[in-house]
């Protein structure tokens, strides 16, 4: 999506986990912001992760603010397939 030039309070570079988390908190602070990313959709490296990838921490530590990633079935650490991007649930335009 492309819009004409506009002035914003904050420009966030990168729509991965850190950029989306920043956007969540900026929205709560009522800041005018834009998140830019080279990819067409949010999600950062998770869009290109190997299916065998597994996090080294429980789901609660790898979740986006306001969007808890549920623990994988059977417990353990989340894999690439457990992430919202893989399930088609990544936030698109609203953050929170």
Helices and strands as residue ranges (DSSP letters): E 10-13, H 17-28, E 33-36, G 44-48, G 59-61, G 80-82
